[in-house]
Amino acid sequence: MQLHHLTMTAIGPYAGTEVIDFSTVGRAGLFLLEGPTGSGKSTIIDAITFALYGKVAQASADVERIHSHHADPRTVPVVTLVFETQSGIYRVQRTPRFERPKSRGEGTTTQQPSVKLWRIATPDDLDGGDLLSTNIGDCDDEIARAVGLTRDQFVQTVILPQGEFATFLRARSEDKGKLLEKVFGTAFFRQVQEQVVEAGRAAQARRQSAVDEIRLAVHAFAVSAGLDVERREALVAVSRTAPESLGAELAQVVDELTTRERHARKRSREASDQYRQMSEMVGDARLRQQRRERLQELQRLDETLGARAVEMSELREAVTRAVQARPVAGAMRTLAQSQAALRKAETALAAARERVEPHLRDRDVALLREAATSTREVIGSLTGAIALEADLGARTAELRRRREEAGRCRTALESVTSELAALPSAIAAHEAALTEARRLAALLDSRIADGQRASERLEAASAHAAASERVKAQEQTTTAALQAVRAGEARLAQLRQARIDDIAGELGLALREGDPCPVCGSVDHPAPARPTDDAVTPEQVTAEERRVAGLREQAERHTDALASLRAEVRELAARADGLGVDEARAVAQATAAALDESLRARTDVEHGTTRLAELRRREESLGARSGALGAELARLEQTSSDLADRIDRETAEVERARDGQPSVAARRDALAAGAARIDTLIDALLTRAAASAAVAEDETARDADLARFGFASVDEWSEAERSPEWIAEQTDRIQQFEKAMTEVRAGLSGPELADVQLDALFDDIDQMVVLERKAKSEMESATAELGSLHDQVVRARQRAAEVTEALGRNAAVIAETADAVRVGQLVAGNGDNQLNLDLAKYVLIRRFAEVLAAANTELARFSGGRYTLEHTDAKKGNAKSGLGVRVHDLHTNQVRDVGTLSGGETFYVSLSLALALAEVVRAESGGVDLGTLFVDEGFGTLDPEVLDDVMQTLEGLREGGRTVGIVSHVSELKSRIADRIEVVVQPDRTSRLRVTA
């Protein structure tokens, strides 16, 4: 892989646009990337890594930090990289996620990351090429396929960590592992180790949890069984030392508890029997005491009730008189009601006389009835006039409706007459427009053909313009290919001539004493020729010949492609009839406009024909409607005149019937009201007469009731009369008294108290109650003890079952976690791990061994075969294996500590390790060849002798066509490396690039 061109805009400390042409600056194979610490040297590496992988070189860094905070917020941060692999030449352009100001208002808008990938013909093509994709996933996949390295592999190989290895050589043993883990990128294995060890710890925790569960279950059993501390601790000890015998121990405890429960049950039954006997004795004594108290109570009640006997006798007499007075109360109420009705009738009669005419007030009922009949006869004669009066409003509304209808009919007739007069001119105009539309529609087929031809010419003209541009590009490519062929042929001629010049040297090198010379035949070779240092080998000539042949084939392909493109341009020009794009577009637009005109005309013919027929039908329809409207108008005017005459006649008749009233109906209502008032007066006279008769009849009935129920006068009745509530209340009192007397006498004479002797001795109930309570307490204590023991047995059996289940789960956990525990111990360097190495250190040592093996190849070249590196696995005491390395000096056959290396030796030893790491990673990725390398800082301050060694070593890196960039801020290297990229810090703390090539 070769880097050709890098462009950065608004990236890191670079606020503007910076350009690096690696093809130019790296033409000599070695260039210096220098600048102050923190100025932005590593940003260039980040930009390259970001362009290829969308991430920066340092895995832990946030890719969004690549956006420059020094740049204008409106400037889009972008990186463009041109690179070449065996798959071809590519140009990739990426932008990171960043915040840009909103177009309107305040605030920012998030711009998502983007990428574009082109395949280009030459490294100098910075604008053209074939766009392969703009999808991030597709671009990442294509770049990974073309480069052949992951981001981690790329960073390890393109940036040689010489400085890291130099630090490693000088580091303390406890720091070497961290350094190598960072350089080798083996943190993944440490993460795996931590996860596996954590899984082992989790398995151990599960085991411990299962053991704790057994102990808790045993402890819970011991508590439930009520064991003392000594026996409880003994049981827990058995669970730890001999869990297989734990079941028998638990069973023995449960049996002991069961025996205790059986004895407690017997004691509980005996205590219950004793308590029952004492309860019966107390009950009998209390019953005798209650009977004596009952006899005394009944005797006291009998004396009290006897004292109230006279009072109750008088009350019975009063209740009897009140009951006799109740029937007379109905007659008294009836008389009072009839007297009230008489007073009401007289009041109504006086009011009715005031409402009639004065001459009618003193008449009798017969004369009043004659006056009412005469009034109703007049009301009957007004019926016809009332009907006429009611219909007058409807007839007047009908007359108004007919006149309005006649007005509307007259307006419609005028409108129809006006529209009918305008139709002939409209029909003539539509006939003329239809004729023109038919003419344009007849041109439709020819205009469609013209439009098709114009579109084909426009398409050919556009294709001709594009093909002409491709011809120009292909001409440049073909010219470059032919120039490359000429240059290759010149180079091949030089090599062939140099080869011929060096043949004598090769022949001289092959001569041996006594062998004949293949040129002169002599066996003496006093001065044989020798090959020069830059002698050309046959393999070089052959390789150059193959390369030139490839260039010729490539030039022939480009020449054929150019001829094909030129033929295509000629064909397209003929198809376009020699028109340019603008001319062809103008013709196409004109023919399209004409075609649209004919299409519209065809539609107008269809619509115009239909519209003309509609106008003619309208003319015929309007003529018929005009005649109908004239006849309807004449009819409406005649009927309106007839209806007006009838309304006049009926209005005169109604006026006569009103007789001065607002209306006939009002006169009728006034007469009806007068007749009603006469009727009211008649009813009042009749009602007053009936009320007087009722009063006389009710007085007679009252006097009869008083005599029948034994009352001499109304006053005597009033004295005896009581309310029903009083009668009911006093009757209840009498009944309660009689009931109490009956109950007391029945109790005194009952069998329960027949043998009760008030003078007998009382039982000592208090003493008996004390004995009963004692028996009850003993019973409850025995019952509680039995319940407690029973619950204890049940809980003990449950806890014993839980212990058995915990033992089973513990066995299952041990089986389930066996692999996790063993692997966790192995990965952590414990248990069966005979090397006493954890996984991360083991991988690190194996990786280090691979790198040492590859490093010795590079070191032999740099040191002239003097040094090799050896891995030492020395231990101190019981310490685990380390990462020691020492130097074997083959000249002195001595093994030296790396701390004894000089500055120059340290440099090329560390560089050998860095190159070896790159080689190992490269081999793992399939042998990807990197044509551009960077060596990071790690030189320090170099004296002249060491600098000479360093430069000699760096010069050796250019073998195989490599381009090597030295990342350093050591000023001594400037005088030794002419080509360089210098990072210049500006006064505003931004950076710019100055390229010297």
NORFENKA-V165471 format. One record per residue. N is the residue number from 0. RES is the residue in one letter. PHI is phi in whole degrees, 0 to 359 (* if undefined). D_FIRST is the distance of its C-alpha to the first C-alpha in whole Angstrom. Layout:
BEGIN
n->(N N)
res->(RES RES)
phi->(PHI PHI)
d_first->(D_FIRST D_FIRST)
END
This chain:
BEGIN
n->(0 1 2 3 4 5 6 7 8 9 10 11 12 13 14 15 16 17 18 19 20 21 22 23 24 25 26 27 28 29 30 31 32 33 34 35 36 37 38 39 40 41 42 43 44 45 46 47 48 49 50 51 52 53 54 55 56 57 58 59 60 61 62 63 64 65 66 67 68 69 70 71 72 73 74 75 76 77 78 79 80 81 82 83 84 85 86 87 88 89 90 91 92 93 94 95 96 97 98 99 100 101 102 103 104 105 106 107 108 109 110 111 112 113 114 115 116 117 118 119 120 121 122 123 124 125 126 127 128 129 130 131 132 133 134 135 136 137 138 139 140 141 142 143 144 145 146 147 148 149 150 151 152 153 154 155 156 157 158 159 160 161 162 163 164 165 166 167 168 169 170 171 172 173 174 175 176 177 178 179 180 181 182 183 184 185 186 187 188 189 190 191 192 193 194 195 196 197 198 199 200 201 202 203 204 205 206 207 208 209 210 211 212 213 214 215 216 217 218 219 220 221 222 223 224 225 226 227 228 229 230 231 232 233 234 235 236 237 238 239 240 241 242 243 244 245 246 247 248 249 250 251 252 253 254 255 256 257 258 259 260 261 262 263 264 265 266 267 268 269 270 271 272 273 274 275 276 277 278 279 280 281 282 283 284 285 286 287 288 289 290 291 292 293 294 295 296 297 298 299 300 301 302 303 304 305 306 307 308 309 310 311 312 313 314 315 316 317 318 319 320 321 322 323 324 325 326 327 328 329 330 331 332 333 334 335 336 337 338 339 340 341 342 343 344 345 346 347 348 349 350 351 352 353 354 355 356 357 358 359 360 361 362 363 364 365 366 367 368 369 370 371 372 373 374 375 376 377 378 379 380 381 382 383 384 385 386 387 388 389 390 391 392 393 394 395 396 397 398 399 400 401 402 403 404 405 406 407 408 409 410 411 412 413 414 415 416 417 418 419 420 421 422 423 424 425 426 427 428 429 430 431 432 433 434 435 436 437 438 439 440 441 442 443 444 445 446 447 448 449 450 451 452 453 454 455 456 457 458 459 460 461 462 463 464 465 466 467 468 469 470 471 472 473 474 475 476 477 478 479 480 481 482 483 484 485 486 487 488 489 490 491 492 493 494 495 496 497 498 499 500 501 502 503 504 505 506 507 508 509 510 511 512 513 514 515 516 517 518 519 520 521 522 523 524 525 526 527 528 529 530 531 532 533 534 535 536 537 538 539 540 541 542 543 544 545 546 547 548 549 550 551 552 553 554 555 556 557 558 559 560 561 562 563 564 565 566 567 568 569 570 571 572 573 574 575 576 577 578 579 580 581 582 583 584 585 586 587 588 589 590 591 592 593 594 595 596 597 598 599 600 601 602 603 604 605 606 607 608 609 610 611 612 613 614 615 616 617 618 619 620 621 622 623 624 625 626 627 628 629 630 631 632 633 634 635 636 637 638 639 640 641 642 643 644 645 646 647 648 649 650 651 652 653 654 655 656 657 658 659 660 661 662 663 664 665 666 667 668 669 670 671 672 673 674 675 676 677 678 679 680 681 682 683 684 685 686 687 688 689 690 691 692 693 694 695 696 697 698 699 700 701 702 703 704 705 706 707 708 709 710 711 712 713 714 715 716 717 718 719 720 721 722 723 724 725 726 727 728 729 730 731 732 733 734 735 736 737 738 739 740 741 742 743 744 745 746 747 748 749 750 751 752 753 754 755 756 757 758 759 760 761 762 763 764 765 766 767 768 769 770 771 772 773 774 775 776 777 778 779 780 781 782 783 784 785 786 787 788 789 790 791 792 793 794 795 796 797 798 799 800 801 802 803 804 805 806 807 808 809 810 811 812 813 814 815 816 817 818 819 820 821 822 823 824 825 826 827 828 829 830 831 832 833 834 835 836 837 838 839 840 841 842 843 844 845 846 847 848 849 850 851 852 853 854 855 856 857 858 859 860 861 862 863 864 865 866 867 868 869 870 871 872 873 874 875 876 877 878 879 880 881 882 883 884 885 886 887 888 889 890 891 892 893 894 895 896 897 898 899 900 901 902 903 904 905 906 907 908 909 910 911 912 913 914 915 916 917 918 919 920 921 922 923 924 925 926 927 928 929 930 931 932 933 934 935 936 937 938 939 940 941 942 943 944 945 946 947 948 949 950 951 952 953 954 955 956 957 958 959 960 961 962 963 964 965 966 967 968 969 970 971 972 973 974 975 976 977 978 979 980 981 982 983 984 985 986 987 988 989 990 991 992 993 994 995 996)
res->(M Q L H H L T M T A I G P Y A G T E V I D F S T V G R A G L F L L E G P T G S G K S T I I D A I T F A L Y G K V A Q A S A D V E R I H S H H A D P R T V P V V T L V F E T Q S G I Y R V Q R T P R F E R P K S R G E G T T T Q Q P S V K L W R I A T P D D L D G G D L L S T N I G D C D D E I A R A V G L T R D Q F V Q T V I L P Q G E F A T F L R A R S E D K G K L L E K V F G T A F F R Q V Q E Q V V E A G R A A Q A R R Q S A V D E I R L A V H A F A V S A G L D V E R R E A L V A V S R T A P E S L G A E L A Q V V D E L T T R E R H A R K R S R E A S D Q Y R Q M S E M V G D A R L R Q Q R R E R L Q E L Q R L D E T L G A R A V E M S E L R E A V T R A V Q A R P V A G A M R T L A Q S Q A A L R K A E T A L A A A R E R V E P H L R D R D V A L L R E A A T S T R E V I G S L T G A I A L E A D L G A R T A E L R R R R E E A G R C R T A L E S V T S E L A A L P S A I A A H E A A L T E A R R L A A L L D S R I A D G Q R A S E R L E A A S A H A A A S E R V K A Q E Q T T T A A L Q A V R A G E A R L A Q L R Q A R I D D I A G E L G L A L R E G D P C P V C G S V D H P A P A R P T D D A V T P E Q V T A E E R R V A G L R E Q A E R H T D A L A S L R A E V R E L A A R A D G L G V D E A R A V A Q A T A A A L D E S L R A R T D V E H G T T R L A E L R R R E E S L G A R S G A L G A E L A R L E Q T S S D L A D R I D R E T A E V E R A R D G Q P S V A A R R D A L A A G A A R I D T L I D A L L T R A A A S A A V A E D E T A R D A D L A R F G F A S V D E W S E A E R S P E W I A E Q T D R I Q Q F E K A M T E V R A G L S G P E L A D V Q L D A L F D D I D Q M V V L E R K A K S E M E S A T A E L G S L H D Q V V R A R Q R A A E V T E A L G R N A A V I A E T A D A V R V G Q L V A G N G D N Q L N L D L A K Y V L I R R F A E V L A A A N T E L A R F S G G R Y T L E H T D A K K G N A K S G L G V R V H D L H T N Q V R D V G T L S G G E T F Y V S L S L A L A L A E V V R A E S G G V D L G T L F V D E G F G T L D P E V L D D V M Q T L E G L R E G G R T V G I V S H V S E L K S R I A D R I E V V V Q P D R T S R L R V T A)
phi->(* 234 272 246 207 228 233 235 228 57 242 56 281 267 285 259 255 240 233 234 260 295 297 274 292 256 297 281 93 215 219 249 251 230 166 298 299 82 279 130 294 291 297 296 296 300 296 298 297 296 300 279 239 76 224 273 294 277 298 277 277 278 295 289 288 292 290 289 274 273 280 300 303 277 282 279 288 210 234 237 229 255 220 229 229 296 278 139 254 232 232 241 230 231 232 277 292 206 258 242 298 292 294 231 78 259 95 231 237 281 264 285 297 219 206 224 228 243 257 239 276 226 297 277 279 261 232 264 99 266 287 276 191 238 273 300 297 295 295 299 295 293 294 299 292 288 283 83 227 284 299 298 294 298 297 288 258 280 245 286 278 300 296 298 290 296 297 300 296 263 282 288 300 287 264 294 300 297 296 293 298 293 290 280 67 262 299 303 291 294 297 298 301 296 293 292 297 296 296 297 298 297 295 299 296 297 298 297 297 294 295 298 297 297 298 296 296 296 297 296 297 298 294 297 279 72 286 284 299 297 289 297 295 296 292 296 297 297 296 276 265 220 298 290 263 293 298 295 298 295 298 297 297 297 297 299 295 297 298 298 296 297 295 295 296 295 297 294 296 298 295 295 298 298 293 297 298 295 295 294 298 297 298 298 297 295 295 299 297 295 294 301 294 291 299 297 296 294 298 295 294 297 297 296 293 297 293 262 293 298 302 291 292 298 295 294 296 297 293 295 295 293 293 293 283 298 295 290 298 294 294 296 291 297 297 296 292 293 297 293 294 295 297 293 292 295 295 295 296 297 292 296 294 292 271 267 298 304 287 257 291 259 284 276 294 295 295 295 293 297 296 293 295 299 296 289 295 298 300 295 290 269 298 297 295 295 296 299 300 293 279 301 297 295 292 296 296 296 299 295 295 294 295 295 296 296 295 295 295 297 296 297 295 295 296 296 298 294 296 295 287 271 294 302 291 294 296 295 295 294 295 291 295 294 297 293 295 295 295 292 293 293 272 298 297 293 288 298 296 299 296 297 295 294 295 296 296 295 297 294 295 295 297 297 295 295 295 297 295 294 297 298 296 292 298 295 296 295 299 297 294 294 296 297 296 296 296 296 295 295 298 296 297 297 295 296 294 296 295 298 294 266 297 300 297 293 295 296 292 275 291 232 301 95 272 290 288 291 262 254 86 286 267 260 229 292 217 293 291 234 292 284 295 256 297 268 268 300 297 296 298 299 297 294 298 296 297 296 298 297 296 296 299 296 295 297 298 295 295 297 298 297 297 297 295 295 295 297 296 296 297 294 296 295 295 274 56 77 276 280 297 296 296 297 293 295 297 297 294 295 294 294 296 296 296 300 297 290 297 296 295 298 293 296 297 297 292 293 299 297 293 296 295 296 295 292 295 296 298 294 294 293 298 294 293 297 295 296 294 295 295 297 293 295 297 295 294 292 296 294 292 296 293 294 296 296 299 295 296 291 296 293 296 293 296 293 287 293 53 88 276 300 204 298 297 294 296 299 294 294 296 294 294 295 297 294 294 297 300 297 297 300 298 296 298 294 294 296 294 294 294 296 296 294 297 296 294 291 294 296 293 297 297 292 295 298 292 293 260 87 251 283 210 296 293 297 297 298 292 277 290 228 284 300 295 296 301 294 295 288 297 296 298 296 294 297 298 295 294 297 299 295 295 297 292 292 295 293 263 284 291 297 258 294 258 280 245 291 266 290 288 276 288 275 294 300 295 294 294 299 296 296 298 296 296 295 296 296 296 296 297 294 295 297 298 298 298 298 295 297 299 296 296 298 295 298 294 296 294 297 296 294 297 299 296 296 298 295 295 299 297 295 296 300 291 291 261 300 293 298 294 294 294 299 292 297 296 277 84 243 64 279 287 290 279 54 242 281 299 299 288 297 298 298 294 297 295 296 296 298 294 298 299 289 294 295 296 292 294 298 288 289 263 66 80 275 247 224 259 233 272 245 246 295 240 239 64 260 294 286 303 252 236 284 218 220 252 259 272 287 290 255 55 246 259 243 284 297 291 271 290 284 299 295 295 299 297 283 292 293 293 299 296 295 297 296 300 298 294 296 297 298 296 295 271 101 80 296 264 262 271 234 233 236 252 282 297 160 274 68 273 253 280 303 295 294 297 299 298 297 296 297 294 295 300 292 290 281 298 81 82 291 249 244 255 263 268 201 241 283 291 296 287 299 285 259 241 284 276 202 245 252 269 250 276 273 303 274 74 278 234 229 255 236 257 242 219)
d_first->(0 4 7 10 13 15 18 20 24 26 24 25 27 26 29 28 25 22 20 17 15 13 13 16 17 14 15 17 14 16 17 20 20 23 26 29 28 28 27 24 21 20 20 17 15 17 17 13 13 16 14 12 15 18 19 19 17 21 22 25 25 26 24 27 27 24 27 28 32 33 32 34 35 35 31 28 25 22 18 16 13 11 7 6 5 7 10 10 10 11 13 14 18 19 23 24 28 30 34 35 39 41 42 45 47 46 43 39 38 34 31 29 25 24 20 19 17 16 15 15 16 15 13 16 18 18 21 21 19 20 21 19 21 22 23 21 21 20 17 16 16 14 11 12 12 9 7 9 10 13 14 16 13 10 13 14 11 10 13 15 19 21 23 24 24 27 29 29 30 33 34 37 37 37 34 32 31 30 28 26 26 25 22 21 22 25 27 27 29 31 32 32 35 37 37 38 41 42 43 45 46 47 49 51 52 53 55 56 57 59 61 62 63 65 67 67 69 71 72 73 75 77 77 79 81 82 82 82 80 80 80 77 75 76 75 72 71 72 69 67 68 70 69 70 74 73 74 78 78 78 80 83 82 83 86 87 87 88 91 92 91 94 97 96 97 100 101 100 102 105 105 104 108 109 108 110 113 113 112 115 117 116 116 120 121 119 121 124 124 122 126 128 126 126 130 131 128 130 134 132 131 135 137 134 135 138 139 137 139 142 139 137 141 141 137 138 141 139 136 139 141 137 136 140 139 136 137 139 136 135 138 138 134 135 138 136 134 136 138 134 134 137 136 133 135 138 135 133 136 137 133 134 137 135 133 135 138 141 143 142 141 145 145 145 143 144 144 141 140 142 140 136 137 138 135 133 135 134 130 130 131 128 126 126 125 122 120 121 120 117 116 116 113 111 113 112 108 109 110 107 105 107 107 103 102 104 102 99 100 102 98 96 99 98 94 95 97 94 91 93 94 91 89 90 88 85 86 86 83 81 82 81 77 77 78 75 72 73 73 69 68 69 66 64 63 62 60 58 57 57 54 52 52 51 48 47 47 45 42 42 42 39 37 38 37 33 33 34 31 29 30 30 26 26 28 25 23 25 26 22 22 25 24 21 23 26 24 22 26 27 24 26 29 28 27 30 32 31 31 35 35 34 36 39 37 36 39 41 39 40 43 46 49 52 49 50 48 46 47 50 52 53 52 53 49 50 47 44 41 38 34 33 30 28 29 27 27 27 24 22 25 24 20 21 24 21 19 22 23 20 20 24 23 21 24 27 25 25 28 30 28 30 33 33 32 35 38 37 38 41 42 41 43 46 46 46 49 48 48 45 44 46 49 48 48 51 53 51 53 56 56 55 58 60 59 60 63 64 63 65 68 68 68 70 73 72 73 76 78 78 79 82 83 83 85 88 88 88 91 93 93 94 97 98 97 99 102 102 101 105 107 105 106 110 110 108 111 114 113 112 116 118 116 117 121 121 119 122 125 123 123 126 127 125 126 130 129 127 131 129 126 122 122 124 122 123 126 126 124 127 130 128 127 131 132 130 131 135 133 132 136 137 135 135 139 139 137 139 142 140 139 142 144 141 142 145 144 142 145 147 144 143 147 147 144 146 149 147 145 148 147 150 148 145 145 146 143 140 141 140 137 134 130 129 126 129 131 127 127 130 130 127 129 132 130 128 131 133 129 129 133 132 129 131 134 132 130 133 135 132 132 129 131 134 134 132 134 134 135 133 131 127 125 122 119 117 118 117 114 112 113 111 108 108 107 105 103 103 102 99 98 98 96 93 93 93 90 88 88 87 84 83 84 82 79 79 78 75 74 74 72 70 69 69 66 64 65 63 60 60 60 57 55 55 54 51 50 50 46 45 47 46 42 42 44 41 38 40 41 45 47 46 43 44 41 42 38 37 34 32 33 32 29 28 30 28 25 26 27 24 22 25 25 21 22 25 22 21 24 26 24 24 28 29 30 32 31 30 30 32 32 36 37 41 43 46 49 48 44 41 39 36 33 34 32 34 33 35 36 36 38 41 40 40 39 38 37 34 36 37 34 34 32 30 30 29 26 24 26 24 21 21 21 18 16 18 17 13 14 16 14 11 14 16 13 13 11 7 6 4 5 7 10 13 16 19 23 25 26 30 32 31 34 34 34 31 29 29 28 25 24 24 22 20 20 19 16 14 15 13 11 10 11 13 15 18 19 23 26 28 30 30 26 27 29 26 23 24 21 21 21 24 25 29 31 33 37 37 34 31 28 27 24 25 22 23 21)
END
